[in-house]
Amino acid sequence: MFAHQFGIHDQITTPVIRQWIDLWQYIAALAPTGMGVATAIVETLIAVGLLTGTLCNVVYVGSAVYSFGIWSAAEAFGLPRSAAGATDIGPSIGYIIAALALLAAPGNAMWSVDRKLRPRLGKYGWMCGD
């Protein structure tokens, strides 16, 4: 993973953060192919949901949580920032902000699947975007 490959892992001294990163490195080491396939599936589902406008609220929240997982584990929260002038905290934080901004933005896409899906879902219509 990113933190381990670049020698950052040894510089992280906060126990909770270090244990979180160690957990994901252990999981990835157990089944690297499975982790790759799972990543491809999740990212494909997010892309299809965004492109078609299907279950937008679920996709926005899910992609923010997924991006947080990448930022916290693979990018090690952008730590450590010990170099003078270091300000880069990693790209995944931008994806989190973008997903939450899309969730908060009003939208009524004429061509989205949600427009047809919402009335059919009944009490689960909240999963669709506005």
C-alpha positions as CSV (number, residue, x, y, z in Angstrom):
1,M,0.0,0.0,0.0
2,F,1.0,3.6,-0.5
3,A,2.2,4.3,3.1
4,H,4.3,1.2,3.3
5,Q,5.8,1.5,-0.2
6,F,7.1,4.9,0.4
7,G,8.5,4.5,3.9
8,I,5.8,6.7,5.4
9,H,4.4,3.8,7.5
10,D,7.3,3.8,9.9
11,Q,6.9,7.6,10.6
12,I,3.3,7.3,11.8
13,T,3.3,7.1,15.5
14,T,-0.4,7.6,16.4
15,P,-1.4,4.1,17.5
16,V,-5.0,4.2,16.2
17,I,-4.0,5.4,12.7
18,R,-1.1,3.0,12.6
19,Q,-3.3,0.0,13.5
20,W,-5.9,1.1,10.9
21,I,-3.3,1.2,8.2
22,D,-1.8,-2.1,9.4
23,L,-5.3,-3.7,9.2
24,W,-5.8,-2.8,5.6
25,Q,-2.3,-3.8,4.7
26,Y,-3.0,-7.2,6.3
27,I,-6.3,-7.6,4.4
28,A,-4.7,-6.6,1.1
29,A,-1.8,-9.0,1.7
30,L,-4.2,-11.9,2.3
31,A,-6.0,-11.6,-1.0
32,P,-4.5,-9.0,-3.3
33,T,-6.4,-10.3,-6.3
34,G,-9.7,-10.2,-4.3
35,M,-8.9,-6.7,-3.2
36,G,-8.3,-5.6,-6.8
37,V,-11.5,-7.2,-8.0
38,A,-13.5,-5.7,-5.2
39,T,-12.0,-2.3,-5.9
40,A,-12.9,-2.6,-9.6
41,I,-16.4,-3.7,-8.8
42,V,-17.1,-0.8,-6.4
43,E,-15.6,1.8,-8.7
44,T,-17.6,0.5,-11.6
45,L,-20.8,0.6,-9.6
46,I,-20.0,4.2,-8.6
47,A,-19.3,5.2,-12.2
48,V,-22.5,3.6,-13.5
49,G,-24.5,5.2,-10.8
50,L,-23.1,8.6,-11.5
51,L,-23.4,8.3,-15.3
52,T,-27.0,7.0,-15.3
53,G,-28.3,8.9,-12.3
54,T,-29.4,5.8,-10.5
55,L,-29.9,5.8,-6.7
56,C,-27.9,9.1,-6.6
57,N,-28.2,9.6,-2.8
58,V,-26.8,6.1,-2.2
59,V,-24.0,6.6,-4.8
60,Y,-23.0,10.0,-3.4
61,V,-22.8,8.8,0.2
62,G,-21.2,5.5,-0.8
63,S,-18.5,7.1,-2.9
64,A,-17.7,9.6,-0.1
65,V,-17.3,6.6,2.4
66,Y,-15.3,4.7,-0.2
67,S,-13.0,7.7,-0.8
68,F,-12.6,8.1,2.9
69,G,-11.5,4.5,3.2
70,I,-8.9,5.0,0.5
71,W,-7.7,8.3,2.0
72,S,-7.5,6.8,5.5
73,A,-5.8,3.5,4.6
74,A,-4.0,3.6,1.3
75,E,-3.0,7.3,1.5
76,A,-2.5,7.2,5.3
77,F,-4.5,10.5,5.8
78,G,-1.8,12.2,3.8
79,L,0.6,11.7,6.8
80,P,3.2,12.5,7.7
81,R,3.5,16.1,6.7
82,S,6.9,16.7,8.4
83,A,8.7,18.2,5.5
84,A,8.9,22.0,5.5
85,G,6.1,23.4,3.4
86,A,4.3,20.1,2.9
87,T,0.6,20.7,2.3
88,D,-0.5,17.8,0.1
89,I,-3.0,15.6,1.9
90,G,-3.8,13.4,-1.1
91,P,-6.4,13.4,-3.9
92,S,-9.0,11.3,-2.2
93,I,-10.1,14.1,0.1
94,G,-11.2,16.0,-3.0
95,Y,-13.4,13.1,-4.0
96,I,-15.0,13.1,-0.6
97,I,-15.8,16.8,-0.9
98,A,-17.1,16.4,-4.4
99,A,-19.4,13.6,-3.5
100,L,-20.8,15.5,-0.5
101,A,-21.2,18.6,-2.7
102,L,-23.2,16.6,-5.2
103,L,-25.4,15.2,-2.4
104,A,-26.1,18.7,-1.1
105,A,-26.7,20.3,-4.6
106,P,-30.2,20.5,-5.8
107,G,-30.8,18.5,-8.9
108,N,-33.6,17.3,-11.1
109,A,-32.0,15.6,-14.0
110,M,-34.5,15.0,-16.8
111,W,-32.7,12.0,-18.2
112,S,-31.7,10.3,-14.9
113,V,-33.0,6.8,-14.0
114,D,-34.0,8.2,-10.6
115,R,-36.8,10.2,-12.1
116,K,-38.5,7.0,-13.2
117,L,-37.3,4.9,-10.3
118,R,-38.4,7.1,-7.3
119,P,-42.2,6.6,-7.7
120,R,-41.7,2.8,-7.9
121,L,-39.6,2.6,-4.8
122,G,-42.2,3.9,-2.4
123,K,-40.8,4.4,1.1
124,Y,-37.3,3.7,-0.3
125,G,-37.6,6.6,-2.7
126,W,-35.2,8.6,-0.5
127,M,-32.3,6.6,-2.1
128,C,-32.9,8.4,-5.3
129,G,-31.7,12.0,-5.9
130,D,-34.0,15.0,-6.1
